[in-house]
Amino acid sequence: MDFGESLRMSLRTIRGHKLRSALTTLGIVIGIAAVITFVTLGASVKAEVVGQFGDSPANRVFLVAEPEDEGGPPAALSQPVFTEWDVSQLQRLEGVERVIPRGTVGISALEANGQTIARDELVATSPALFEGTTFVAGGPFGANESELVVNEPAARLFAENLSVGDRVTVTRQQGASANVTVVGILAANASVNPLSGFGAQPRFYVSTESYDTVVESPTQGVTQRVYPQVTVVAEDPTETQAVKERAQQYLDSADSDARRLAPESYTVGARTNEDIVQRIRNVVNRLTQFVTGIAVISLIVGAIGIANIMLVSVRERTKQIGIMKAVGATDRDVLQLFLVESVLLGLLGAVVGVPLGVAGGYAATVYADLPLALPLVWVGVAIGIGLLVGVLAGVYPAWSATRVDPIEALRYE
């Protein structure tokens, strides 16, 4: 019996049991759709995060204090350890153009033009952060705690978009309030500091004059502001690695407040864009592998379902198998017939699961406000998985069919 005849008989059997075939392939459909959805979401997150650092100038070195064994995204659990003394000493290092401290001011709400929105923080930083960035209106603030810079997504949070000159009332978490004036609106795609957050997220920036997290400097013995993150900008991008090494040497020295203020289980490190991108890739890859592994369980369930239904099919078609063998069909013909049917069920699950997975990935990226990054190679992999599952699930039932004795089969009712 040629392959074409096996294919026609298998299709006829599947069409004759539409509901059973649909339920059999459901596990494959769910598994493949889940795998593609999670892989697409992981690829989209990676593309967005890595893209943010790719757009960031290559001459920046990021300083954070984080758990030694964390291994996650930088600054995820950073501690405020960099004092004003550290900032001034880093500024004196050879090859350093400027040093940009960053902290957060805890707030509960912002009010402008009669509308109040809930927010939990403002980014406190220096005007040096905005050098080389694009403003659609106005410009950076000065050393003035009553001035505010926002990006376009933040301006659009209000029904009447914020404009330069608008007055905004900031309510702190302790209940106190203060008025600030919008002096600049950053372009939505302006590259500022990737550690401040990824994507076109609403951001509100104020001067460090508004920042009130302080500590006693271990080396100076006076109260100073203390920041969780500091960015060191190298004068020459080709010297970024050398600046990183000098910054790390300072942080490890006895003159560094950060070294003394860091908790015992924390390390104070200097990292370039390349270092951070690699760490983020590793984290996203591990998360994607984990959730994809969970989705693979559905594929295993689907394979068991196909194997089960094929065993039932062998049982139901015992007499048919006997007739086939009686008229000259070989064991190879019988094996081929049931394998083809099993593979078709797996392929059907893949064909239905792939578009569902793509749709799921698209919906997930839209919900998370991420650009869609569809890993096309996984579409081919998914179809291959469907075929492989069909083969593996059909091997034993097909082998069982070849073991049917034609004489006994013809007697079977």
Secondary structure as GFF3:
##gff-version 3
##sequence-region A 1 413
A	DSSP	alpha_helix	3	16	.	.	.	ID=ss1
A	DSSP	alpha_helix	18	55	.	.	.	ID=ss2
A	DSSP	beta_strand	60	67	.	.	.	ID=ss3
A	DSSP	beta_strand	82	83	.	.	.	ID=ss4
A	DSSP	alpha_helix	84	91	.	.	.	ID=ss5
A	DSSP	beta_strand	96	112	.	.	.	ID=ss6
A	DSSP	beta_strand	115	118	.	.	.	ID=ss7
A	DSSP	beta_strand	121	125	.	.	.	ID=ss8
A	DSSP	three_ten_helix	127	130	.	.	.	ID=ss9
A	DSSP	beta_strand	135	138	.	.	.	ID=ss10
A	DSSP	beta_strand	147	151	.	.	.	ID=ss11
A	DSSP	alpha_helix	152	155	.	.	.	ID=ss12
A	DSSP	beta_strand	167	172	.	.	.	ID=ss13
A	DSSP	beta_strand	177	186	.	.	.	ID=ss14
A	DSSP	three_ten_helix	194	196	.	.	.	ID=ss15
A	DSSP	beta_strand	204	207	.	.	.	ID=ss16
A	DSSP	three_ten_helix	208	210	.	.	.	ID=ss17
A	DSSP	beta_strand	214	216	.	.	.	ID=ss18
A	DSSP	beta_strand	223	227	.	.	.	ID=ss19
A	DSSP	beta_strand	229	234	.	.	.	ID=ss20
A	DSSP	three_ten_helix	237	239	.	.	.	ID=ss21
A	DSSP	alpha_helix	240	252	.	.	.	ID=ss22
A	DSSP	alpha_helix	257	261	.	.	.	ID=ss23
A	DSSP	beta_strand	266	272	.	.	.	ID=ss24
A	DSSP	alpha_helix	273	316	.	.	.	ID=ss25
A	DSSP	alpha_helix	318	326	.	.	.	ID=ss26
A	DSSP	alpha_helix	331	367	.	.	.	ID=ss27
A	DSSP	alpha_helix	376	402	.	.	.	ID=ss28
A	DSSP	alpha_helix	406	411	.	.	.	ID=ss29
###
